[in-house]
Structures are given as structure tokens and as C-alpha cells.
Amino acid sequence: MQKGLLGIAAICVCIFAFLFAVATTPVSAVRSSIVITGVTPTELHQGDTRDVILTVKNSGAGDARDVRLEFQVEDKKNVSLVGRTEVQIPALNSMREKKEKITVHVEEGIPNGVYVIPVKFSWYEYYFDTDLGYYVSMPNNFFYHPDAGGFWGSPVTSDIAFVVKGSPVITLGDVYTEPAHVRQGYKNVKLTMKIGNTGEATAKDVEAKLICDDTIIPSRSGADRVYIGEIEAGKAISTMVFVDIAEDAATGVYNLPLVIAYKDRGNSEYELNKTIRVLVEGKPKLEMVSYYTEPRTINAGDHVALHVGVRNVGTEEAESVSVRVAGSPFNFSTGSDKVGTLRVNKTGNAILEFDVAANTVDDVYPQGLELICVGDDGANYTFKEQIQSVVHQSNSTKNNISATPEAPSSTPGFDALLSFIAFILSAALLFVAREK
């Protein structure tokens, strides 16, 4: 019983000694003061999970030990912390500061506004007491203040605040081509697209890039991308890229990837991946597959019928097909002829007529032809061909030349030679006659 009383008495003496030391601490003792002087960033967006840098400073005249910042996020759902909810700093001397990182998460869909996270501070005052002759380390919120009527123990608290603004949300609207019908071999096809921002914040550094292939290629360097810049919330803009379609492109639908990259005000990066659908339609293509003339051999002065065989080697029906002369040395009485409609891989014929002048000389004469048709979109197509026509001199002209009398030709001295030979023969005959 006596030992128990002695133990209780010893504990009371210790408590009294501690309270005496605290009570005798001068009220004017140098104090430390822990505050948060900087928060970066303070602007967040719905759905953000961002690292936030806090600047913790001891703005008091005294030094601090075992500094602790406890973030009161137990009931916070809109804006809360990810990971640790307490920051510990072993020592922070007077007028010194330290950077600490926390991770903040913002819930999706919360309204725009200002959201706060309460912070409770605790630390130990650390200073040299001249009266006691040694360093004192005591809780910052536990000291005796006569004017307060005893021991003061209210914790130091504060808030950090974040402004939550809506994030930009980029969307792709209508996409259309100019011309409306895209066909093989088309150049500078314009793809116009509407890009909108349906979010609650401005999107910046918006850039769209079309991913082309070997069939659909940029019309020129950089024609497959466009830099847009900023799009405010609720706004939309139209922009365009330009492509060429290969001559041998197969007809059908081509799905080209489109990547739209952008940022929010806090430089968070976003990317929208979409697909642009391009329909490559067929087109007619005419080709001359044969030609011949009647008569087969052309003479000067002839009236000639030129037969031209035309085939549609394209991928679409050719309407209003016709053939016409485009540059010839001859006089055409029928310079064009209609073939009609040619389905794919079908052949038709045209007949042109011309006259060859009677004084035409023997030669090979090139003649230009145009094969013309209309596509199902109303577009006109013209294909150029060339043939060679061989003209001979006419038979009547040759006969006339043969019937014309000509003077006999002679060689100089030939007549004298004949006379000399005749004289010799006559003399020889006369000599033979006398001998008899």
C-alpha cells in the first residue's frame, strides 16, 4: 500500500515539474510559424489527377522540428488526395522553406468552382532558453498564457484551395469532300471537317493530322495536317486537308485515321482518334482498240470512211460516247460520230468521213482523235488518241503520166558514131564486090 502511494506521488512530482517548466517559459519567447506560401497548380479540371507542389515555410523567428501537415480529406470526394495524406519535415529553421509534393484527384463531372482541402499543422518549437540554459523542444500549440487563462492548446489549421474548371472536349463533326464524288486520279480533293469543343474549358494547340496511305496521299507537303490553335468551349470551326487519289485506286470505301491532339490551359495533353470515310467511285475510261479505212489503201483524191473502235476500260458506265477529229490535214465531211452508252468493258464503233485532195503527195499523215463521254455524275471526260494515215498517188494520175509522149533521148556523139559505123560497113561491102 505504501509502495503504491509512493509511485503515485512520484508521477505527480514529474507532472508538476513539466508543468512548472512550461508555465515558467517566457510568454515573449521566440516563436516559429509554419505556413503554406505556394500551391502549384491551383487550376484543375474534372477528371484530373495532378501532382501539386506545396511551398512550406517557417515564417517565424524560431526554429521548428518534426513539422507535420495533415490533410483533412476523410470526407472529401470532389477533390481529394491520392496516396499519402500527411507531409513530414524533420526540421525547418527560421525563414527557411521546403517544396513538398502531393497528388490531387478531381472527380469527373463535378461543377466548376473553388474547392478547399483543410490542413492541420503541428510541430515542435525549438529554441535556447537563456533562463534554463538549454534548448527547449515543446509542442507549438502547448504553452502557458496568463491572458488566456491557462494552457493554450488550439491546433493551427489552414486551407489549400483549387479552382476547378471544365476540361476541353474535342469532337469531330461533319466531314465532306469537294468534289462530292471522288474518283481515281483526282487531284487536290478537299476534305472539310468540323471540329468542335463540347467541354467547359478552352482547348489550345489543337492540331489535326490525317494518316494517308499509298492510294490516298497528301496533295503536297503538309497538306495532310492543319494547326488550328485555340477552340473556346462551345465553339466549333471548319478546317480542311487536301489529298490526291491514285489512278489505279480500287473503287470502294477508304477509312483514313485522323488524330486530333490538343491541350488544356494547364498544358495537360489530350488526343482524339477518329476515322474519316472516303468513298472512291469508279469513272469511265475510253480507249481506241481498232481503226481501219474504206478504202483500205488511201489514194490522192479518195473519199475515205474512217472506222474507229472504242472500248470502255474504266470502272463506270460511259454515257454519250462520241468520237471526233482533233487535227487533220484532210477535209472531214463527217468530223464526229456518236457511239452511245458503253457499259464497262463494252466496245462501240464510230465512222468519220473525209476527202483527200487530188494533189496530195505520198506520205504518212498523223490525225488526232478525241474520245468523249459523260460519267454518271455529269462530269465530262476526254481521251486523246492519234492514228497514222498513209496516202498513195492515185492510179489515174499515174496513167496520165504514162500516156504523155516524150521526145527520144540521145547521147552526145552517138549519132556520129552510128554514121561512121555505117560508112565502114558500106566501104567493106564495096571492096568485097570488086574482088569478085
C-alpha positions as CSV (number, residue, x, y, z in Angstrom):
1,M,0.0,0.0,0.0
2,Q,2.8,2.4,0.9
3,K,4.7,1.5,-2.3
4,G,1.6,2.3,-4.4
5,L,1.3,5.7,-2.7
6,L,4.9,6.4,-3.3
7,G,4.5,5.6,-7.1
8,I,1.6,7.9,-7.4
9,A,3.5,10.6,-5.6
10,A,6.4,10.2,-8.0
11,I,4.2,10.6,-11.1
12,C,2.6,13.7,-9.6
13,V,6.1,15.2,-9.0
14,C,7.0,14.6,-12.7
15,I,3.9,16.2,-14.0
16,F,4.3,19.1,-11.7
17,A,7.9,19.6,-12.8
18,F,6.8,19.5,-16.5
19,L,4.0,22.0,-15.9
20,F,6.3,24.2,-13.9
21,A,8.8,24.2,-16.8
22,V,6.1,25.1,-19.3
23,A,4.5,27.7,-17.0
24,T,7.8,29.3,-16.4
25,T,8.5,29.6,-20.2
26,P,8.5,33.3,-21.0
27,V,5.5,34.4,-22.9
28,S,7.8,36.6,-25.1
29,A,9.8,33.5,-26.1
30,V,10.8,33.5,-29.8
31,R,8.1,31.5,-31.8
32,S,8.2,29.7,-35.1
33,S,5.3,29.9,-37.6
34,I,4.6,27.2,-40.2
35,V,2.6,28.3,-43.3
36,I,2.0,27.2,-46.9
37,T,3.1,30.1,-49.1
38,G,2.6,28.5,-52.5
39,V,0.5,25.9,-54.3
40,T,1.2,25.0,-57.9
41,P,-1.0,24.5,-59.9
42,T,-4.2,25.8,-58.4
43,E,-6.3,25.4,-61.5
44,L,-7.6,21.9,-62.2
45,H,-10.1,20.2,-64.5
46,Q,-12.7,17.5,-64.0
47,G,-11.0,14.1,-64.1
48,D,-7.5,15.5,-63.4
49,T,-5.0,13.6,-61.3
50,R,-2.2,16.0,-60.9
51,D,1.0,16.4,-58.9
52,V,0.7,19.6,-56.8
53,I,3.8,21.3,-55.4
54,L,3.4,22.9,-51.9
55,T,5.9,25.5,-50.6
56,V,6.0,25.1,-46.8
57,K,7.8,27.9,-45.0
58,N,8.7,28.8,-41.4
59,S,8.0,32.5,-41.4
60,G,8.6,32.8,-37.7
61,A,11.8,33.8,-35.8
62,G,12.2,30.5,-34.1
63,D,13.2,27.1,-35.5
64,A,10.8,24.2,-35.8
65,R,11.3,20.4,-35.5
66,D,9.1,17.4,-36.6
67,V,6.8,19.6,-38.8
68,R,3.7,17.7,-39.9
69,L,0.9,18.7,-42.3
70,E,-2.2,16.6,-42.1
71,F,-4.7,17.0,-44.9
72,Q,-8.3,16.5,-43.8
73,V,-9.7,14.5,-46.7
74,E,-11.7,11.9,-44.9
75,D,-15.0,13.1,-46.2
76,K,-13.7,14.8,-49.4
77,K,-15.0,13.3,-52.6
78,N,-14.9,16.1,-55.2
79,V,-11.2,17.0,-54.7
80,S,-9.1,14.6,-52.7
81,L,-5.6,13.2,-52.4
82,V,-4.1,10.1,-53.9
83,G,-1.6,8.3,-51.8
84,R,-0.2,10.0,-48.6
85,T,-2.4,12.4,-46.7
86,E,0.4,13.7,-44.4
87,V,3.6,15.5,-45.1
88,Q,6.5,15.3,-42.6
89,I,9.5,17.6,-42.5
90,P,12.2,16.8,-39.9
91,A,13.4,20.3,-39.4
92,L,12.5,23.8,-40.7
93,N,14.6,26.6,-39.4
94,S,13.5,30.2,-39.2
95,M,12.7,31.8,-42.7
96,R,13.5,28.6,-44.5
97,E,11.1,26.8,-46.9
98,K,10.8,23.4,-48.5
99,K,9.0,22.1,-51.5
100,E,6.7,19.1,-50.9
101,K,4.7,17.1,-53.5
102,I,1.1,15.8,-53.1
103,T,-1.1,14.2,-55.7
104,V,-4.6,15.6,-56.1
105,H,-7.5,14.0,-57.9
106,V,-10.6,15.8,-59.2
107,E,-13.8,13.8,-59.7
108,E,-15.4,13.7,-63.1
109,G,-18.5,15.7,-63.7
110,I,-18.2,18.0,-60.6
111,P,-19.4,21.6,-61.1
112,N,-17.0,24.4,-61.8
113,G,-16.0,26.2,-58.7
114,V,-13.5,26.6,-55.8
115,Y,-12.7,23.5,-53.7
116,V,-10.7,23.5,-50.5
117,I,-8.8,20.9,-48.5
118,P,-8.3,21.7,-44.8
119,V,-4.8,21.3,-43.4
120,K,-3.8,20.8,-39.7
121,F,-0.3,21.8,-38.8
122,S,1.8,20.6,-35.9
123,W,5.4,21.0,-35.0
124,Y,7.8,21.4,-32.0
125,E,9.2,24.8,-31.0
126,Y,13.0,24.5,-30.8
127,Y,14.9,27.3,-29.1
128,F,17.5,28.0,-26.5
129,D,16.2,29.2,-23.2
130,T,18.6,31.6,-21.5
131,D,17.0,31.1,-18.1
132,L,17.1,27.4,-18.2
133,G,20.4,27.3,-20.0
134,Y,19.5,24.6,-22.6
135,Y,17.4,24.1,-25.8
136,V,13.7,23.6,-25.3
137,S,11.6,21.4,-27.6
138,M,7.9,21.6,-27.0
139,P,4.6,21.4,-29.0
140,N,3.9,24.6,-30.8
141,N,0.3,24.7,-29.5
142,F,1.0,23.9,-25.9
143,F,2.2,26.8,-23.7
144,Y,1.0,28.8,-20.8
145,H,-0.5,32.2,-21.5
146,P,-1.8,34.1,-18.4
147,D,-4.1,36.3,-20.6
148,A,-5.7,33.1,-22.0
149,G,-6.4,31.8,-18.5
150,G,-4.1,28.8,-18.6
151,F,-2.6,26.4,-21.1
152,W,-3.4,27.2,-24.8
153,G,-3.9,24.1,-27.0
154,S,-5.8,25.0,-30.1
155,P,-4.3,23.4,-33.3
156,V,-3.0,25.5,-36.1
157,T,-5.2,25.0,-39.3
158,S,-5.5,26.4,-42.7
159,D,-6.9,25.5,-46.2
160,I,-5.4,25.0,-49.6
161,A,-7.8,25.9,-52.4
162,F,-8.2,24.7,-56.0
163,V,-10.2,26.3,-58.8
164,V,-11.8,23.6,-60.8
165,K,-12.6,24.5,-64.4
166,G,-14.2,22.2,-67.0
167,S,-11.8,20.3,-69.3
168,P,-11.9,20.8,-73.1
169,V,-13.6,18.0,-75.0
170,I,-12.8,18.0,-78.7
171,T,-15.3,16.3,-81.1
172,L,-15.3,15.7,-84.8
173,G,-18.5,16.8,-86.6
174,D,-19.5,16.7,-90.3
175,V,-16.9,15.7,-92.9
176,Y,-17.5,16.1,-96.6
177,T,-15.4,16.1,-99.8
178,E,-15.1,18.6,-102.6
179,P,-16.0,17.4,-105.2
180,A,-18.8,15.3,-103.8
181,H,-17.9,12.4,-106.0
182,V,-14.3,11.3,-105.6
183,R,-12.8,9.2,-108.4
184,Q,-9.5,7.6,-109.4
185,G,-6.8,10.1,-110.4
186,Y,-8.5,13.1,-108.8
187,K,-6.1,15.8,-107.5
188,N,-6.4,18.3,-104.7
189,V,-9.5,16.6,-103.2
190,K,-10.6,18.8,-100.3
191,L,-11.6,17.1,-97.1
192,T,-13.5,19.6,-95.0
193,M,-14.2,18.7,-91.4
194,K,-15.9,20.5,-88.5
195,I,-14.0,20.3,-85.2
196,G,-15.9,21.4,-82.0
197,N,-15.2,21.8,-78.3
198,T,-18.1,20.5,-76.3
199,G,-16.2,20.7,-73.0
200,E,-16.2,23.5,-70.4
201,A,-12.7,24.9,-71.0
202,T,-10.7,26.3,-73.9
203,A,-8.7,23.8,-75.9
204,K,-5.3,25.1,-77.1
205,D,-2.7,23.9,-79.6
206,V,-5.3,22.0,-81.5
207,E,-3.8,20.1,-84.4
208,A,-5.3,17.6,-86.8
209,K,-3.4,15.1,-88.8
210,L,-4.8,12.7,-91.5
211,I,-2.9,9.4,-91.8
212,C,-2.7,8.7,-95.5
213,D,-1.7,5.6,-97.4
214,D,-0.3,4.7,-100.9
215,T,-3.7,5.1,-102.5
216,I,-4.7,8.4,-100.9
217,I,-1.7,10.7,-100.5
218,P,-1.2,14.3,-99.4
219,S,-1.6,16.7,-102.4
220,R,1.6,18.5,-101.3
221,S,3.9,18.6,-98.3
222,G,1.9,19.4,-95.2
223,A,-1.4,19.1,-96.9
224,D,-2.4,16.2,-94.6
225,R,-2.3,18.2,-91.4
226,V,-3.6,21.5,-90.1
227,Y,-2.8,23.6,-87.0
228,I,-5.9,25.2,-85.6
229,G,-4.8,26.8,-82.3
230,E,-7.5,27.6,-79.7
231,I,-11.1,26.5,-79.7
232,E,-13.2,28.0,-76.9
233,A,-15.8,26.0,-75.0
234,G,-19.0,25.6,-77.0
235,K,-17.4,26.7,-80.3
236,A,-16.6,24.8,-83.5
237,I,-14.5,25.6,-86.6
238,S,-14.2,24.2,-90.1
239,T,-10.8,23.2,-91.4
240,M,-9.6,21.2,-94.3
241,V,-6.8,18.9,-95.7
242,F,-6.0,18.1,-99.3
243,V,-5.3,14.7,-100.9
244,D,-4.7,13.0,-104.3
245,I,-6.3,9.8,-105.4
246,A,-4.1,7.3,-107.2
247,E,-5.0,6.5,-110.8
248,D,-5.1,2.8,-110.0
249,A,-7.1,3.1,-106.8
250,A,-9.7,0.4,-106.4
251,T,-13.3,1.6,-106.0
252,G,-14.7,1.4,-102.5
253,V,-14.6,3.0,-99.1
254,Y,-11.3,4.0,-97.5
255,N,-11.2,4.6,-93.8
256,L,-8.4,7.1,-93.0
257,P,-7.3,7.6,-89.4
258,L,-7.5,11.2,-88.1
259,V,-5.6,12.2,-85.0
260,I,-6.5,15.4,-83.2
261,A,-4.1,16.5,-80.5
262,Y,-4.8,19.4,-78.1
263,K,-4.0,20.7,-74.6
264,D,-5.9,22.4,-71.8
265,R,-4.8,25.6,-70.0
266,G,-2.7,23.6,-67.6
267,N,-0.8,22.0,-70.6
268,S,-2.4,18.6,-70.0
269,E,-2.3,16.8,-73.3
270,Y,-5.2,15.1,-74.9
271,E,-5.7,13.1,-78.1
272,L,-8.8,12.2,-80.1
273,N,-8.6,9.4,-82.6
274,K,-11.3,9.3,-85.3
275,T,-11.7,7.8,-88.8
276,I,-12.6,9.7,-92.0
277,R,-14.5,7.7,-94.5
278,V,-13.7,8.5,-98.2
279,L,-15.7,6.8,-100.9
280,V,-13.7,6.4,-104.1
281,E,-16.1,5.9,-107.0
282,G,-15.4,4.5,-110.5
283,K,-15.1,6.5,-113.6
284,P,-15.4,5.7,-117.3
285,K,-12.2,5.5,-119.4
286,L,-12.3,5.2,-123.2
287,E,-9.6,3.6,-125.3
288,M,-9.3,3.2,-129.0
289,V,-9.0,-0.6,-129.7
290,S,-9.0,-0.6,-133.5
291,Y,-9.4,1.5,-136.7
292,Y,-9.4,1.0,-140.4
293,T,-10.4,2.9,-143.6
294,E,-12.5,2.2,-146.6
295,P,-10.8,2.0,-149.0
296,R,-8.1,0.2,-147.1
297,T,-5.4,1.9,-149.4
298,I,-5.9,5.6,-149.5
299,N,-5.0,7.4,-152.7
300,A,-5.0,11.1,-153.5
301,G,-8.5,12.3,-154.4
302,D,-10.3,9.5,-152.5
303,H,-13.3,9.9,-150.3
304,V,-12.5,7.9,-147.1
305,A,-14.6,6.4,-144.3
306,L,-12.6,6.0,-141.1
307,H,-14.0,3.3,-138.7
308,V,-12.9,3.7,-135.1
309,G,-13.4,1.0,-132.4
310,V,-13.8,2.4,-128.8
311,R,-13.9,0.4,-125.6
312,N,-14.8,1.5,-122.1
313,V,-11.9,0.1,-120.0
314,G,-13.0,2.2,-116.9
315,T,-14.9,1.2,-113.8
316,E,-18.2,3.0,-114.5
317,E,-20.6,3.2,-117.4
318,A,-19.8,5.8,-120.1
319,E,-22.7,7.8,-121.4
320,S,-23.0,9.9,-124.6
321,V,-19.8,8.4,-126.0
322,S,-18.6,10.1,-129.2
323,V,-15.5,10.3,-131.4
324,R,-14.4,13.5,-133.1
325,V,-11.4,14.6,-135.2
326,A,-8.9,16.9,-133.5
327,G,-6.4,18.0,-136.0
328,S,-6.0,16.5,-139.5
329,P,-4.6,17.6,-142.9
330,F,-7.8,16.3,-144.6
331,N,-11.2,17.8,-145.1
332,F,-13.7,16.0,-142.9
333,S,-17.3,15.9,-144.1
334,T,-18.2,14.0,-141.0
335,G,-15.9,15.2,-138.2
336,S,-17.7,13.4,-135.3
337,D,-19.9,10.5,-134.7
338,K,-21.9,9.3,-131.7
339,V,-21.4,5.8,-130.2
340,G,-24.0,6.0,-127.4
341,T,-23.6,4.4,-124.0
342,L,-20.9,1.9,-123.2
343,R,-21.0,-0.3,-120.2
344,V,-17.7,-1.4,-118.6
345,N,-15.6,-3.5,-121.0
346,K,-18.1,-2.9,-123.9
347,T,-17.0,-1.8,-127.3
348,G,-18.7,0.6,-129.8
349,N,-17.8,2.0,-133.3
350,A,-17.8,5.4,-134.8
351,I,-17.5,6.3,-138.5
352,L,-15.8,9.6,-139.7
353,E,-15.6,10.6,-143.4
354,F,-13.0,12.8,-145.1
355,D,-11.7,13.7,-148.5
356,V,-8.1,13.5,-149.7
357,A,-7.1,16.3,-152.1
358,A,-6.1,15.2,-155.6
359,N,-2.7,16.8,-155.3
360,T,-1.8,15.1,-152.0
361,V,1.7,13.6,-152.3
362,D,2.7,10.2,-151.0
363,D,3.3,10.4,-147.2
364,V,2.2,9.3,-143.7
365,Y,-0.2,11.7,-142.2
366,P,-0.9,11.8,-138.4
367,Q,-4.5,12.6,-137.4
368,G,-5.7,13.4,-133.9
369,L,-8.9,12.0,-132.4
370,E,-10.8,12.7,-129.2
371,L,-12.9,10.1,-127.4
372,I,-15.5,11.9,-125.3
373,C,-18.0,10.7,-122.7
374,V,-20.1,11.7,-119.7
375,G,-19.9,10.0,-116.3
376,D,-22.9,9.3,-114.1
377,D,-22.1,12.4,-112.0
378,G,-22.4,14.6,-115.2
379,A,-18.7,15.1,-115.5
380,N,-17.2,15.2,-119.0
381,Y,-14.2,13.1,-119.9
382,T,-12.0,13.4,-122.9
383,F,-9.3,11.0,-124.0
384,K,-6.9,11.8,-126.8
385,E,-5.7,9.3,-129.4
386,Q,-3.7,9.5,-132.7
387,I,-3.7,7.5,-135.9
388,Q,-1.4,7.4,-139.0
389,S,-2.9,7.5,-142.5
390,V,-0.7,6.5,-145.5
391,V,-1.6,8.3,-148.7
392,H,-0.5,6.9,-152.1
393,Q,-0.5,8.6,-155.5
394,S,-3.8,7.8,-157.3
395,N,-3.9,5.4,-160.3
396,S,-5.4,8.0,-162.7
397,T,-2.6,10.3,-162.0
398,K,-0.1,7.5,-162.8
399,N,-1.9,6.6,-166.1
400,N,-1.9,10.2,-167.2
401,I,1.8,10.4,-166.6
402,S,2.5,7.2,-168.7
403,A,0.4,8.4,-171.7
404,T,2.3,11.6,-172.2
405,P,4.6,11.4,-175.3
406,E,8.2,12.1,-174.6
407,A,11.0,13.2,-177.0
408,P,13.6,10.5,-177.7
409,S,16.6,10.9,-175.7
410,S,20.1,10.8,-177.2
411,T,23.7,10.7,-176.0
412,P,26.1,13.4,-177.4
413,G,28.2,11.9,-180.3
414,F,26.1,8.8,-180.6
415,D,24.6,9.8,-184.0
416,A,28.1,10.4,-185.4
417,L,29.3,7.0,-184.2
418,L,26.4,5.3,-186.0
419,S,27.2,7.2,-189.2
420,F,30.9,6.2,-189.0
421,I,30.0,2.5,-188.5
422,A,27.6,2.7,-191.4
423,F,30.3,4.2,-193.6
424,I,32.8,1.4,-192.7
425,L,30.2,-1.3,-193.5
426,S,29.4,0.3,-196.8
427,A,33.1,0.5,-197.8
428,A,33.7,-3.1,-196.8
429,L,30.8,-4.3,-198.9
430,L,32.0,-2.3,-201.9
431,F,35.5,-3.8,-201.5
432,V,34.2,-7.3,-201.4
433,A,32.1,-6.7,-204.6
434,R,35.2,-5.5,-206.6
435,E,37.3,-8.5,-205.7
436,K,34.8,-10.8,-207.2
